[in-house]
Amino acid sequence: MKKVRRIFLLIVFITVTSLASIFAQEINEDSTITKVIDLYEQALNTQSVEGVLDLFSEDGVLVLQGSPTHIGIEAIEKFYVSIFKVIDFNLKFYIEEIILMSPEWATVRTITRQNNSNSLSEGGHEIFILKKQTDGNWKIARYAGSSAN
């Protein structure tokens, strides 16, 4: 009986430590993913094409309301070079949820508001799909956004 109890306690211990490790890893991934969204916000607000491109994967896809789909880093670069000539961003992204779909894929749902406004009205809705790269960094693989109006 003591042997069965010891085996049971060992199984419980291994299960609890494994779950704690998984939970700690998810918290770390969430903060790393949040940093990517923060850097994207910063790149938009400073009109940094290079900053935006550093955050997208080479095969990234950009889908925005009223715009054709931009596939690949070169198309994304062309889009941001042109858009920064006509729009001066001052946005704040608010993360609504982060879902780790697997060790290599995550989704982030956000809303945006004007950064200098006290208004609570939403400016836009966004979905980011991030992919963990072979170097361990998260990059935006797919981005879709639309106006909330």
N, C-alpha and C positions, 0 to 999 in steps of 0.2 A: 504493500500500500504506500509506503514511504517513497519507493522508487517511482511509482505512478505520479504521486504528488510532485516530486522533484521534476519529473519530465514535464508535467503540466505547467509548473511555475517557470521552467526554462522556456517553454513555448510562449507563454504569456509575456515574459521578459523580451524575447526576441521580437515578438509582434509589436509590442509597445515601442521599443527602440527603433524598429523599422518605420513605424508610422510617424514617430517624432522626427526622424531623419527626412522622410518625404515631406512632411509639413514645413520643416525648416528650409528645404530646398525650394518649395513653392513660394515661400515668403521672399527668399532671395531672388528668384526668377521674377516675381511681381515687381520688386523694386528696380531690377535691371530693365525690365520692359517699360516701366514708368519713366525711367531715365531716357529711353529712346523717344517716347512721346514728348517729353520736356525738351529734348534737343531739337525735335522737329518743329515744335512751336517756336523755339528760339531762332531756328534757321529761317522760318517764314517771316518772323517779325523783324529780322535783320536783313532780309532779302539776300540770304547767302545760298546761292546755287550750290556751291561746294558743300556746304553744311547739309543741304537736303540730299544731295547725291551720296554722301557718306552714309546716310541712313537707309537707303534703298538697296535691295539686292540687285545684282546685274540683270536678272530677268524680271525685275519688278513691274507691276502693272498699276496704273493710276486711272481711276474711273471717277469722273466728276460730273455732276449735273450740268447739262448744257454744253458738254465738251466731248470730243471723240475720246475713245480709249487710247491711252499712251502705254505702249508695251516696250519694255527694255529700257535700260539706263540712258541710252542716247535720246530716245523719245521723251523721257521724263526730263532730261536736261533741257531739251528744246522748249518744252512747255514752261518750265520755271524761268528760263531766260526771258521768254516773251511775257509771261504773266507779271514778273517783277518790274517790267517797264511800265505797266498800267495800273497795278494795284499795290498799295502800301498797306501791308498787313499790320494789324495790332490786335491779335487774337489771344485768347486764353482757352486751352483745352481742359475740359473737365472729364476725367475718366469715370465712366459709369460702371464698367466691369472689365475685368481681365479674366480670360478663361485659358488655362493651359490645356490644350487639346491633346498634347503628347509631349515628350521631352524636347521635340524640335519645332513644334508649331503652337502658336498662341493667337488668340483674337483679343482685340481691345475695342470696346465701344465707347465713343466719346460724344460730347456735345461741345460746341464752341460758343463763346460770347465775345463781344468786343472787350478788350482788356481795360479800356478806360471808362467803362460804363458801369453805372450802378444798377442798370436794368437786369432783371432776371430772365428776360426773354432770350430764347435760344437763337443763335445765328445759324448753326448748322449741326448736322448729325454725321458722324464718321464711323466707319468700321476699318480697323487696321488688322491685317493678318501678317504676323511676324514669323520669320523662320530663323531658327538658330543656325548660324553658319558653322563651317568646320572649325573655325578658330574660336568658337564658343560665344561669339557676339550675336546679338539679335539684330536682324535687319527687317525693314518693311518689305514684304514680298507682294502684298496687295493692299491698296488703299482705295476706299470708296467714300465719297462725301457728297452731301446734298444740302441745299438750303432748308432751313426749318420753316420757311414761309411758303 
